[in-house]
Every structure is written in C-alpha cells, then in structure tokens.
Amino acid sequence: MNITLTLQRGTILMNALTAVKPTPAPVAQQYPGFSFTPSAQSPRLLELTFSTETTTQFLQQVAQWPVQALEYKSFLRFQVGKILDDLCGNQLQPLLIKTLLDRAEGALLINGEGIDQVSQAEEMVKLATAVAHLIGRSNFDAMSGQYYARFVVKNVDNSDSYLRQPHRVMELHNDGTYVEEQTDYVLMMKIDEQNMQGGNSLLLHLDDWEHLDEFFRDPLARRRCAGPRRRAKTSARMFSTRCSTSIRWAAR
C-alpha cells in the first residue's frame, strides 16, 4: 500500500469578505470556470469542480514558477491564487470564504478536471496552493519546513504520526490543535494511490455530533490542555465557543 498526500493548513483572511449572512440551502450552479453543487454524502458538504479549460489555462499561466519558487516567495502563492480567481470571473474567492465560514456548511470537495495523474504532482500542489491562498495564509508545517506538507503513507512506517500509520484508528480530533499558529482551515489532496482499497476520510460536523451538548457543557471543556512537548509549547481550549472551520468539522 502506498498513498502520496499533500496537506495545507492556515488562517482565513479577515476582511470584508468575512461578513457572512445566512443563505438558503445551496443548489447546483454553474459559475465562470467552475461548477458548484451539493454532494451526495451530506447537504453540508459541497463539491467544487474546475473545468478542464480553467485548469489548463491556470497551469499555462503559472508554468513560469516551479513549486520551489512558491516555497521561497510567499507573495507568489497569493499571485497564483489571484490568477485562478481571475479565470473564475472573481467569483471563486468570495464563494470559498463564505462556504467555510457558514456554520451550516463549512467543507468542500474540490476537483480539477485534467489533473489526475501522479506525473502532475507539481501541478496539483500549485492548484492546492492557489485555492488555499484565496482563503488565507498557510501555516508553517513543522514536518516539511514549508507552507505545505507532502508525504507518503505506507503499510509499514516507523513514524509516530497517525497520518503515516494507516492501520491505527484515528480518534475524533480537530486538526491544528497543537501548532503554534491559529488553524481555521485544512486542505488535503491525494496525489497518488497504489495497492489500496477503501480508506475514505470520515468527517463529522460538530453540530451533528450526538454528544456535543454534553461535552460542551462539561467543566473540563473550559480547562486549558497542553500539547506534548515534542510538538508545541502552547496550550489550547478543549472546546471553544469560537467556531472556526477546523472546530466545526472534525475527522475520525
């Protein structure tokens, strides 16, 4: 078994775009350069698909910058995001932020037509970077030393990371709890998969968790909890009334 993944975490841009107002349940819509539809799995989970024409034009316009350039020059990450948004009629960024901040939703499945081969790994990172930097700024990733992580999950691994040991059960958790920076969103993309069946991610919106009220009102929910020393020196509340994307959606 061998799976290659790329992951980005970050903080949502706090500006006029964050003034989100309640909206009716989403319906399938076609926008310039992409489509936007509710998923079959959950009305809270929305699917955003970039057309082949959009992905082709995007990759042509960012071809001058290798991924290494994006690693060294943070402003280029926002530039590739602007290029993608322009190709989508400048309707992509407001929709991304609105979806992530809307408590009734909060998660997206994003697909890029024409980018589905392992040989296009660099292109996948560029597209993921563009989407992430339309939402906000990525956190520093301690594993890779970059603004994103790219790693392989195998059936045999000596790492103590849950991400690298697929045979271990991953308990309900909020990503980004034990990192130095505030984490509002998590973006993960599968680059390659070999000799693998199943393994779909399980996501649970906290409003759908049957034990939410019980744990939220427990006195322990207001106590500070410290992460392991090897990961961070900071502490975090177990449950917070502040509702970021990473708090609303938990993986298990």
C-alpha positions in Angstrom: 0.0 0.0 0.0 1.3 3.4 -0.9 -0.5 6.8 -0.8 1.0 10.2 -1.5 -0.7 13.2 0.0 -0.2 16.9 0.2 -1.7 19.0 3.1 -2.0 22.7 3.8 -3.4 24.4 6.9 -4.0 28.1 7.5 -5.9 31.1 8.7 -8.8 32.6 6.9 -8.5 36.2 5.6 -10.3 38.5 8.0 -11.7 41.4 5.9 -14.9 42.5 4.4 -15.4 39.0 2.8 -15.9 37.5 6.2 -19.2 39.3 6.7 -21.3 36.2 6.0 -25.0 36.3 6.0 -27.4 33.3 6.3 -28.3 31.9 2.9 -30.8 29.3 1.7 -29.7 25.7 1.1 -27.2 25.6 -1.8 -28.3 24.4 -5.2 -26.3 23.3 -8.2 -24.9 26.3 -10.0 -22.5 26.9 -12.9 -20.0 29.7 -12.5 -17.4 31.1 -14.9 -14.7 28.4 -14.9 -16.2 26.0 -12.3 -19.3 24.3 -11.1 -20.7 24.2 -7.5 -23.1 21.5 -6.3 -24.2 19.9 -3.1 -22.6 16.5 -2.5 -24.5 13.2 -2.4 -22.9 12.4 1.0 -24.2 15.4 3.0 -26.0 18.7 2.3 -23.3 20.4 4.4 -20.6 19.1 2.1 -20.3 21.0 -1.3 -18.5 20.0 -4.4 -16.5 22.5 -6.4 -15.2 21.3 -9.8 -12.8 23.3 -12.1 -13.4 22.8 -15.8 -10.7 21.4 -18.0 -10.4 24.7 -19.7 -9.8 26.5 -16.4 -7.2 24.1 -15.1 -5.4 24.2 -18.5 -5.3 28.0 -18.6 -4.3 28.1 -14.9 -1.3 25.8 -15.4 -0.2 27.6 -18.5 -0.2 30.9 -16.7 1.7 29.6 -13.6 4.1 27.4 -15.6 6.9 30.0 -15.2 7.0 29.4 -11.4 8.2 26.0 -10.2 6.9 24.8 -6.8 10.3 25.8 -5.3 9.6 29.4 -6.2 6.3 29.2 -4.3 8.2 27.8 -1.3 10.7 30.7 -1.3 8.5 33.6 -2.2 5.3 33.8 -0.2 3.8 36.6 -2.4 3.8 34.3 -5.4 1.3 32.0 -3.6 -1.2 34.8 -3.5 -0.3 35.6 -7.1 -1.3 32.1 -8.3 -4.4 32.4 -6.3 -5.3 35.7 -8.0 -4.7 34.1 -11.4 -7.1 31.3 -10.5 -9.7 33.7 -9.2 -9.5 35.9 -12.4 -10.1 32.8 -14.5 -13.2 32.2 -12.5 -14.6 35.7 -13.0 -13.5 36.8 -9.5 -16.4 34.7 -8.1 -14.3 31.9 -6.6 -12.7 33.7 -3.5 -16.0 35.0 -2.0 -17.6 31.7 -2.5 -14.8 29.8 -0.8 -14.7 32.0 2.2 -18.5 32.2 2.5 -18.7 28.4 2.4 -16.0 27.9 5.1 -17.5 30.5 7.4 -21.1 29.4 7.0 -21.8 27.2 10.0 -24.5 25.3 8.1 -21.8 24.2 5.6 -18.0 24.5 6.3 -16.4 21.9 3.9 -15.7 21.5 0.2 -14.7 18.7 -2.1 -12.5 20.3 -4.8 -11.7 18.7 -8.1 -9.7 19.9 -11.0 -10.5 18.2 -14.3 -7.5 17.1 -16.2 -5.2 17.0 -13.1 -5.4 13.3 -12.1 -2.0 11.7 -12.8 0.9 11.2 -10.4 3.1 12.8 -13.0 1.2 16.0 -12.4 2.1 16.2 -8.7 3.7 19.6 -9.1 0.6 20.9 -10.8 -1.6 19.5 -8.0 0.5 21.4 -5.4 0.1 24.6 -7.5 -3.7 24.3 -7.7 -3.9 23.5 -4.0 -1.7 26.5 -3.2 -3.9 28.8 -5.3 -7.1 27.6 -3.6 -5.6 27.8 -0.1 -4.3 31.3 -0.6 -7.6 32.6 -1.8 -8.9 31.5 1.6 -6.0 32.8 3.7 -2.3 32.3 4.6 -1.0 28.9 5.2 0.5 27.8 8.5 4.2 26.8 8.7 4.4 23.0 8.6 6.9 21.6 11.0 7.2 18.2 9.3 8.3 19.6 5.9 9.7 23.0 6.9 7.4 24.6 4.2 4.0 26.1 3.9 2.7 22.7 3.0 3.4 19.0 3.6 3.9 16.2 1.1 4.2 12.8 2.5 3.7 9.1 1.7 1.6 6.7 3.7 2.7 3.1 3.6 1.6 -0.1 5.2 4.9 -0.1 7.2 6.2 3.0 8.8 8.3 3.8 11.9 6.9 7.3 12.3 4.8 8.1 15.4 2.4 10.2 13.2 -1.1 8.9 12.8 -1.1 10.2 9.2 1.7 7.8 8.4 0.2 4.7 10.1 -3.0 3.7 8.3 -3.6 0.7 10.4 -4.1 2.8 13.6 -7.5 4.1 14.4 -7.5 7.9 14.3 -9.8 9.2 17.1 -12.1 12.2 16.7 -9.9 15.2 16.6 -9.6 18.8 15.5 -6.7 19.4 13.1 -4.3 22.2 14.1 -4.9 22.0 17.9 -1.2 21.6 18.7 0.5 24.0 16.3 1.9 27.5 17.0 -0.4 29.3 14.6 -4.2 29.5 14.6 -5.7 27.0 12.2 -9.0 27.9 10.5 -8.9 25.5 7.6 -7.3 22.3 6.4 -6.8 21.3 2.7 -5.7 17.8 1.8 -5.2 16.4 -1.6 -4.4 12.8 -2.7 -1.6 12.8 -5.3 -1.2 9.1 -5.9 -2.6 5.7 -4.7 -1.2 2.2 -5.2 -2.5 -1.2 -4.0 -5.2 0.4 -1.9 -8.9 -0.1 -1.3 -11.2 1.9 0.9 -9.7 4.4 3.3 -12.2 7.2 2.8 -11.9 10.1 5.2 -14.7 10.3 7.8 -15.8 13.8 8.6 -18.3 14.8 11.2 -19.8 18.3 11.6 -19.9 19.0 15.3 -23.5 20.2 15.1 -24.3 16.6 14.0 -22.4 15.0 16.9 -24.9 13.5 19.3 -22.6 14.2 22.4 -21.8 17.8 21.6 -24.0 19.4 24.2 -22.8 17.0 26.9 -19.2 17.7 26.3 -19.5 21.4 25.6 -21.2 22.0 29.0 -18.8 19.9 30.9 -16.4 21.9 33.2 -13.4 20.2 31.6 -14.3 21.9 28.3 -13.1 25.3 29.8 -9.8 24.0 31.1 -6.5 24.6 29.3 -4.9 21.5 27.8 -1.2 21.4 26.9 0.2 19.5 23.9 3.1 17.1 24.1 6.4 18.9 24.5 7.8 17.5 21.3 5.0 19.1 19.3 4.4 22.5 20.9 4.8 24.7 23.9 1.4 26.2 23.5 -1.9 25.2 25.0 -5.5 25.3 23.7 -9.0 25.0 25.0 -10.6 21.6 24.6 -13.8 23.2 23.3 -14.4 26.8 22.3 -17.4 28.9 21.6 -15.5 30.4 18.7 -16.5 28.4 15.6 -13.7 28.1 13.1 -13.7 25.7 10.2 -11.3 23.3 11.9 -13.6 23.3 15.0 -16.8 22.7 13.1 -15.5 19.8 11.1 -13.7 17.1 12.9 -12.1 14.0 11.4 -12.4 10.5 12.8 
